[in-house]
Amino acid sequence: MERFLSKIFERLQNAKAGAIFAFCFFVIALLLCIFGFFKTLFIIIFTLVGYFVGSFLFSDSSRFKKFLDRILPPGRFR
């Protein structure tokens, strides 16, 4: 996964900012046309929440283990 993301970031560094933002706004315009405003807003909000939660939990493996211990307390099987 890191190799995939590093390749994307390398291409983004070489690309022009206008092309990147044109693509982003094209995707947003398609979402608005297909789903409408509130459904698109819902998709964007949950995507951002998922990104921040994922980056927070998976940035440190001990943090992720503590999170799992809170949800699934250690018992007979662990």
N, C-alpha and C positions, 0 to 999 in steps of 0.2 A: 504494500500500500504506500509506503514512504517513497519507493522508487517512482510509482505512478504520480504521486503528488509533486515530487521534485521535477519530473519531466514537464508537468503542467506549469509549475512556477518558472521554469527556465523559458518556456515558450511565452509566458506572460511578460517576462522581463524584456524579451526581444520584440514584442508586439507594441503597437502604438496604443496609447490610452484611448484614443477615439474609437478604434475598432473594438476594444474590450467593452467600453461603455455602450456602444451601439448594440453589441450582442446581448448584453445584460438587459437593456431596455427593450430590445426586441422580444426576449423571453418574457419579460413582465407584461408587455403589450399582448402577447399571445395568451398568457394566463388570464388577463383581464377580459379578453374577448371570449375565451372559452368558458371560464367559470364565473365571471363577474367580480365586483370589487371586494365584497366581504369574504368570499371563498378564497380569493387570491390573497387577501390580507391574512386569513387564517393559515394558509399554506406557508406564507413567508414567516409569520410569527413562530409557528411550530418548527420550521427549519432552523431559524436562529436559536431558539431554545434548545433544540437538539444539538446544535453545534457547540453552544456554550457549555451545556451539561457534559457532552462527550469530551470536550477539551479539558474541562475541569477534572473529570473523574479519571480519564486515561492519561493525564499528564504525569501522574505518579502512581506506580503500581500499588504502593502501600495504601494510598488514598482509596483506590478501587477495592482493595481487600477489606478495608474498614467499612466501606459502604455496603459490601456484600454481607459482612458480619452483622450489620444493623438490620438488613432485610431478611437474611437467612442466618439466624444465630447458629453457631457451631453446636452440633448435636452428636447423635450416634454415628452418623455417616461421614463426618469430617474430622 
